[in-house]
Each structure stands twice: as structure tokens, then as C-alpha cells.
């Protein structure tokens, strides 16, 4: 039951790994062995998806393909992520989960959606936020701060629109 380095008959834990990452790694075990090749494929797949989602986020926020390409390349060339992705570490999965949360939130809030789509989207955000806490416990703090900042921004937007006598509903008709 210990993920670590084997010396003789002893297993020495290499680091604390939260249960979410261990659970994902358990999918890669074949005949009682964790394949380094499969771990590298997992990290490569997560890295590519992270880059794609970062590009999408950058494009939605800037409407510039150049900004999206730069953001994608910046994540792809991040030296910390590159180094840690070659090891059995949580950085790649934690980054992916954080980017999925950010992307989900942006996709849900940039275009008006039906109530059922919003509820389903918030369920996905909640599931990824919970899973993120199991992958990297500091995600809980990040999600709490993110929620508070989002509520403040929405409150300021409502205050601004009501103070000038304009409402978003009126502008759509």
C-alpha cells in the first residue's frame, strides 16, 4: 500500500500523495505493477489537455488567437510542470483540474445558458472542485477565494448596472 522506493524488502515513501492522485494511478496498475510508461502517457495526455484548455480560456478572454497561442506555449514550456510531469507527482493532475475548473466557469458565465445547463455545469464545477481537493488539498483555499472574488465581481457588476439605470435584460431585447 505504499507508493515509494523499494530497497531490498523495505518500501520507503517518497512523498505524501493525496488520495485523488493515487486513485487515478490505480487505473494504471496492471498485474500489480504501476507502469512508468502508462504514468508518462497519463501526464502527457493531461499536459496536452491543459494546454488546449488554457488556449481556449485565453481566447475567450482576449478574442485573440495570438494571445491564446502564447498562453498555450507558456504552459507547455513551464519548467516546473515539465520537470514534475516526468515524475510520479501531483502537479500535472492538479494543474489540469485547476484549468478545467477555470475553463468550466468561463464557459458557464460568458454566454447566457438555460437553467438546466447552468445546474449541470455547476455540478461539473463542484465535482472537479471536490476532486481537486483530493488531488491537492490547497485547492480548497483556492476554490474558496475564487468563489468570494467571483461573488464580489458579480455584485459590483450588478451595482454598476443598477446605478446607471441599465439592466442586462433590457439590452438583449
C-alpha positions as a printed NumPy array, in Angstrom:
array([[  0.   ,   0.   ,   0.   ],
       [  2.9  ,   2.498,  -0.057],
       [  3.899,   4.432,  -3.156],
       [  7.622,   4.714,  -2.809],
       [ 11.087,   3.424,  -3.487],
       [ 11.855,  -0.25 ,  -2.81 ],
       [ 15.182,  -1.084,  -1.16 ],
       [ 15.504,  -4.798,  -0.577],
       [ 12.268,  -5.788,   1.09 ],
       [ 11.549,  -2.335,   2.552],
       [  9.366,   0.294,   0.868],
       [ 10.179,   3.913,   1.672],
       [  7.549,   6.516,   0.896],
       [  8.894,   9.151,  -1.483],
       [  6.307,  11.823,  -0.6  ],
       [  2.775,  12.304,   0.646],
       [  0.323,  11.93 ,  -2.193],
       [ -3.331,  12.817,  -1.645],
       [ -5.915,  10.108,  -2.391],
       [ -7.193,  11.614,  -5.659],
       [ -3.871,  11.126,  -7.409],
       [ -3.448,   7.618,  -6.009],
       [ -6.942,   6.755,  -7.235],
       [ -6.078,   7.901, -10.771],
       [ -2.793,   5.971, -10.638],
       [ -4.697,   2.837,  -9.578],
       [ -6.292,   2.787, -13.036],
       [ -2.817,   2.283, -14.496],
       [ -1.833,  -0.762, -12.43 ],
       [ -1.576,  -3.967, -14.438],
       [ -0.757,  -7.263, -12.755],
       [  0.15 ,  -5.476,  -9.535],
       [  2.659,  -3.141, -11.204],
       [  2.458,   0.591, -11.887],
       [  3.845,   1.085, -15.369],
       [  6.106,   4.133, -15.788],
       [  5.118,   4.205, -19.452],
       [  1.429,   4.476, -18.561],
       [  2.159,   7.183, -15.993],
       [  4.066,   9.127, -18.66 ],
       [  1.151,   8.719, -21.091],
       [ -1.245,   9.969, -18.411],
       [  0.92 ,  13.007, -17.702],
       [  1.371,  13.691, -21.414],
       [ -2.376,  13.461, -22.029],
       [ -3.151,  15.731, -19.065],
       [ -0.473,  18.186, -20.208],
       [ -1.869,  18.408, -23.738],
       [ -5.43 ,  18.858, -22.453],
       [ -4.22 ,  21.538, -20.037],
       [ -2.555,  23.445, -22.889],
       [ -5.671,  23.17 , -25.079],
       [ -7.945,  24.431, -22.295],
       [ -5.559,  27.291, -21.422],
       [ -5.597,  28.318, -25.091],
       [ -9.407,  28.257, -25.042],
       [ -9.546,  30.323, -21.847],
       [ -7.105,  32.871, -23.265],
       [ -9.063,  33.094, -26.497],
       [-12.424,  33.561, -24.747],
       [-10.991,  36.276, -22.506],
       [ -8.962,  38.117, -25.181],
       [-10.556,  37.157, -28.508],
       [ -7.023,  36.96 , -29.873],
       [ -5.502,  33.846, -31.41 ],
       [ -2.019,  35.247, -30.739],
       [ -2.762,  35.584, -27.011],
       [ -4.237,  32.073, -26.971],
       [ -1.156,  30.641, -28.698],
       [  1.179,  32.481, -26.309],
       [ -0.748,  31.231, -23.259],
       [ -0.657,  27.668, -24.595],
       [  3.093,  27.852, -25.244],
       [  3.747,  29.402, -21.823],
       [  2.038,  26.468, -20.119],
       [  3.7  ,  23.922, -22.412],
       [  7.152,  25.371, -21.624],
       [  6.611,  25.869, -17.876],
       [  9.819,  24.437, -16.383],
       [  8.173,  23.316, -13.132],
       [  5.414,  21.426, -14.929],
       [  7.904,  19.908, -17.379],
       [ 10.155,  18.674, -14.582],
       [  7.359,  17.33 , -12.378],
       [  5.471,  15.705, -15.256],
       [  8.336,  13.256, -15.649],
       [  7.839,  12.059, -12.06 ],
       [  5.002,  10.384, -10.179],
       [  3.851,  13.71 ,  -8.729],
       [  0.509,  15.516,  -8.466],
       [  1.481,  18.736, -10.275],
       [  0.229,  17.73 , -13.725],
       [ -3.112,  16.439, -12.47 ],
       [ -3.571,  19.368, -10.075],
       [ -2.857,  21.875, -12.85 ],
       [ -5.266,  20.082, -15.163],
       [ -8.044,  20.117, -12.56 ],
       [ -7.478,  23.835, -11.828],
       [ -7.613,  24.664, -15.542],
       [-10.762,  22.554, -16.017],
       [-12.38 ,  24.497, -13.17 ],
       [-11.384,  27.818, -14.692],
       [-12.492,  26.777, -18.181],
       [-15.837,  25.448, -16.908],
       [-16.517,  28.652, -15.021],
       [-15.67 ,  30.838, -18.008],
       [-17.765,  28.76 , -20.395],
       [-20.718,  28.935, -17.999],
       [-20.505,  32.659, -17.3  ],
       [-19.607,  34.187, -20.67 ],
       [-22.765,  33.165, -22.548],
       [-26.307,  33.101, -21.123],
       [-27.388,  29.486, -20.57 ],
       [-30.62 ,  27.76 , -19.667],
       [-31.204,  26.923, -16.027],
       [-30.76 ,  23.196, -16.61 ],
       [-27.43 ,  23.714, -18.416],
       [-26.266,  26.044, -15.626],
       [-27.215,  23.493, -12.964],
       [-25.418,  20.705, -14.841],
       [-22.398,  22.956, -15.339],
       [-22.29 ,  23.881, -11.665],
       [-22.462,  20.181, -10.796],
       [-19.41 ,  19.583, -13.015],
       [-17.61 ,  22.54 , -11.406],
       [-18.459,  21.186,  -7.953],
       [-17.285,  17.668,  -8.803],
       [-13.984,  18.943, -10.197],
       [-13.538,  21.279,  -7.204],
       [-14.079,  18.367,  -4.825],
       [-11.766,  16.11 ,  -6.814],
       [ -9.208,  18.937,  -6.92 ],
       [ -9.191,  18.995,  -3.116],
       [ -8.443,  15.256,  -3.146],
       [ -5.595,  15.793,  -5.6  ],
       [ -4.096,  18.841,  -3.904],
       [ -5.63 ,  19.892,  -0.548],
       [ -4.659,  23.546,  -1.109],
       [ -7.286,  23.567,  -3.864],
       [ -9.88 ,  24.103,  -1.127],
       [ -8.393,  27.506,  -0.281],
       [ -8.093,  28.416,  -3.958],
       [-11.74 ,  27.463,  -4.629],
       [-12.954,  29.434,  -1.582],
       [-11.047,  32.554,  -2.682],
       [-12.186,  32.097,  -6.259],
       [-15.82 ,  31.864,  -5.136],
       [-15.541,  35.001,  -2.975],
       [-13.876,  37.012,  -5.743],
       [-16.499,  35.826,  -8.255],
       [-19.312,  36.892,  -5.933],
       [-17.666,  40.309,  -5.412],
       [-17.253,  40.822,  -9.153],
       [-20.869,  39.849,  -9.803],
       [-22.008,  42.167,  -7.01 ],
       [-20.001,  45.057,  -8.455],
       [-21.39 ,  44.376, -11.926],
       [-24.974,  44.432, -10.59 ],
       [-24.258,  47.595,  -8.612],
       [-22.771,  49.296, -11.667],
       [-25.671,  48.344, -13.97 ],
       [-28.331,  49.46 , -11.471],
       [-26.56 ,  52.734, -10.655],
       [-26.663,  53.841, -14.31 ],
       [-30.224,  52.592, -14.782],
       [-29.297,  49.911, -17.303],
       [-30.008,  46.249, -16.935],
       [-28.565,  43.39 , -18.961],
       [-32.07 ,  42.054, -19.653],
       [-33.113,  45.339, -21.289],
       [-30.074,  45.339, -23.564],
       [-30.865,  41.924, -25.024],
       [-34.308,  42.899, -26.311]])
